[in-house]
Every structure is written in structure tokens, then in C-alpha cells.
């Protein structure tokens, strides 16, 4: 039975090298070609070091992405005073990222990990997704009907994109992004 890793043995230099190597390899060759062996070689560590701290490449990628965002969390949403224009920028950016085949491969791989591991899903939700969704929720607060559940409002904006992306039910375009914003705001605006 595996024992819990000893955090005292974890070298900050090795951890940083592993996360940096992971990001570099993701940008160079993408998720399908990413292996723990390649990460270890690039970072100058043994692959046993990686397995001592992470369960596999998905967990390393998740930590690398969280580290890339930084401790400050995701950037605040634009606030020009025009909620509709600001949401269009954000939703268009998400649609563009999902439509990018190279970026989409990593997102799909992490999505598969979330479907096969409740622990991974919880970690990804709490460390990567929740901070991003909370920035949208904060932007909506006070600008939509008072009776609106803000978590549901965020899902109303974000959920359709991910459904279309995951199920491949149609193209991910700026016009589609704008349509989501139009429909969501029609339901959310104060009456």
C-alpha cells in the first residue's frame, strides 16, 4: 500500500522544475505526447520523484496550470461599465480557447480525468475552475436581478459553451458566444 508523500522530502527546486517542464512540453508538443518520462527528463529528476508527489501526468498538468495562473488567482474581468460588452469579451475568449485544437486537447484530457476520478474532479473544480467562475460571479453581483442564484447565472453563461465543445454539436464562433450572452442577459437583467 503506498504511503503518503513526505512533504519534508519535497524539494522546491525539483517541484518548480517539474511544473516548468510540464508547461514547456505542453506548449511544444501538446498533451498527447506528454509523458511522465518526458517531464522527468526535461526537469532533470527521476520519474519516481514525480510519482512520489503526483498520481500521474493529469495531476502534474493541473498543478502546473494552477501555478501558471499564480497565487493571485485569475485576472479580474473587464469592467468598462457595460456588462454586456464585458461579458462578450470574456465569453468570446473562452469560446476561442475551446475552439483552438491545440488548447482543446489538454482541456479534453483533463475533462476525461475528472470523469474517471472524483478526487481529481474535486481538485480541478476547487483549484482551477472555481476561482475563474467566481470572477464572473463577482462581476454579475449587483448587476442582475436580486432573485438570481449567481452560481446558476455563471453556469448559464459558461455551460452552453462546454456542452457544445464536449458534444461537438456545432461550431464555436464569436456569433455563438454573442448569442449566449444575449440569451443569458435576457434572463438575468433586472425587470
C-alpha positions in Angstrom: 0.0 0.0 0.0 1.5 3.4 -1.0 2.3 5.8 1.8 1.5 9.5 1.8 4.4 11.6 0.4 6.6 13.2 2.9 6.3 16.9 2.2 9.7 17.4 4.0 11.3 15.5 1.2 9.8 17.6 -1.5 12.4 19.9 -3.0 11.0 23.3 -4.1 13.6 23.4 -6.8 12.6 20.0 -8.2 8.9 20.9 -7.9 9.4 24.1 -9.8 11.5 22.3 -12.5 8.8 19.7 -12.9 6.0 22.2 -13.3 8.0 24.4 -15.6 9.0 21.3 -17.7 5.3 20.3 -17.9 4.2 23.7 -19.2 7.1 23.8 -21.7 6.3 20.4 -23.1 2.6 21.1 -23.2 3.3 24.3 -25.3 5.8 22.5 -27.5 4.1 19.2 -28.3 0.7 19.1 -26.6 -0.9 16.8 -24.1 -1.0 13.6 -26.2 2.8 13.5 -26.4 3.3 14.4 -22.8 4.6 11.6 -20.6 5.9 11.5 -17.0 9.2 10.2 -18.5 9.5 13.3 -20.7 8.6 15.6 -17.8 11.2 13.9 -15.6 13.9 14.1 -18.3 13.2 17.8 -19.0 13.1 18.6 -15.3 16.3 16.7 -14.5 14.6 14.4 -12.0 13.7 10.8 -11.8 10.2 9.8 -12.7 9.9 8.3 -9.2 10.1 11.8 -7.9 7.1 12.8 -9.9 5.1 9.7 -8.9 6.0 10.4 -5.3 4.2 13.7 -5.4 1.6 13.3 -8.1 -0.6 10.4 -9.3 0.2 10.9 -13.0 0.5 13.4 -15.8 -3.0 14.8 -15.3 -2.3 15.8 -11.7 1.1 17.3 -12.8 -0.6 19.3 -15.6 -3.3 20.5 -13.2 -0.7 21.8 -10.7 1.3 23.4 -13.5 -1.8 25.2 -14.8 -2.7 26.4 -11.3 0.8 27.6 -10.8 0.8 29.4 -14.1 -2.3 31.3 -13.0 -0.5 32.2 -9.8 -1.5 32.6 -6.2 -3.3 35.9 -7.1 -5.8 33.8 -9.0 -7.4 34.5 -12.4 -7.4 38.1 -13.5 -10.5 40.2 -12.8 -13.0 40.5 -15.5 -13.0 43.7 -17.5 -15.3 46.4 -16.0 -16.0 49.1 -18.6 -19.3 49.9 -17.0 -21.0 47.9 -19.8 -21.8 44.4 -18.5 -22.9 43.1 -21.9 -19.7 44.3 -23.7 -17.5 42.9 -20.9 -19.3 39.5 -20.9 -18.9 39.3 -24.7 -15.2 39.7 -24.3 -15.0 37.0 -21.7 -17.3 34.5 -23.4 -15.6 35.1 -26.8 -12.2 34.4 -25.2 -13.5 31.1 -23.7 -15.0 30.1 -27.0 -11.8 30.9 -28.8 -9.8 28.8 -26.3 -12.2 25.9 -26.7 -12.1 26.2 -30.5 -8.3 26.1 -30.6 -7.4 22.5 -31.3 -4.1 22.6 -29.5 -5.5 24.1 -26.3 -8.6 21.9 -26.5 -6.6 18.7 -26.4 -5.4 19.5 -22.9 -8.8 20.6 -21.7 -10.3 17.4 -23.1 -7.7 15.2 -21.4 -8.3 16.9 -18.1 -12.1 16.6 -18.5 -11.6 12.8 -19.0 -9.6 12.7 -15.8 -12.4 14.5 -14.0 -14.9 11.9 -15.2 -12.8 9.0 -14.0 -11.7 10.3 -10.7 -13.9 12.1 -8.1 -10.7 13.2 -6.3 -9.3 14.7 -9.4 -12.6 16.4 -10.3 -12.8 18.0 -6.8 -9.3 19.2 -7.1 -9.7 20.6 -10.6 -13.0 22.3 -9.6 -11.7 23.9 -6.4 -8.2 24.9 -7.6 -8.7 25.7 -11.3 -12.4 26.2 -12.2 -13.9 27.7 -9.1 -11.6 30.8 -8.9 -12.3 31.5 -12.6 -16.1 31.1 -12.2 -16.0 33.2 -9.1 -14.6 36.2 -11.1 -17.6 36.0 -13.3 -20.0 35.7 -10.3 -18.4 38.7 -8.7 -18.8 40.7 -11.9 -22.6 39.8 -12.1 -23.2 40.6 -8.4 -25.5 43.7 -8.2 -26.0 43.9 -11.9 -28.6 41.1 -12.4 -32.0 40.5 -10.8 -31.7 40.2 -7.0 -33.5 36.8 -7.0 -30.9 35.2 -9.3 -28.7 32.5 -8.0 -25.3 33.7 -9.1 -23.8 30.2 -9.4 -26.6 29.3 -11.8 -26.2 32.5 -13.7 -22.5 31.7 -14.2 -23.4 28.2 -15.4 -26.0 29.7 -17.7 -23.2 31.7 -19.4 -20.5 29.0 -19.3 -22.3 25.7 -19.6 -23.6 26.0 -23.1 -20.1 26.5 -24.5 -18.8 23.5 -22.7 -21.7 21.4 -23.9 -21.2 22.4 -27.5 -17.5 21.8 -27.2 -17.8 18.4 -25.4 -20.6 17.1 -27.6 -19.4 18.8 -30.8 -22.9 19.9 -31.6 -21.9 22.9 -33.6 -19.1 25.4 -34.3 -17.6 27.6 -31.6 -17.7 31.1 -33.1 -17.9 34.7 -31.9 -21.5 34.8 -33.1 -22.3 31.7 -30.9 -20.6 33.4 -28.0 -22.6 36.6 -28.5 -25.8 34.6 -28.7 -25.1 33.0 -25.3 -24.5 36.5 -23.8 -27.7 37.8 -25.4 -29.8 34.9 -24.1 -28.3 34.9 -20.7 -28.7 38.6 -20.1 -32.3 38.5 -21.3 -33.0 36.1 -18.5 -30.8 37.8 -15.9 -31.4 41.5 -16.3 -33.5 43.3 -13.7 -37.0 43.6 -14.9 
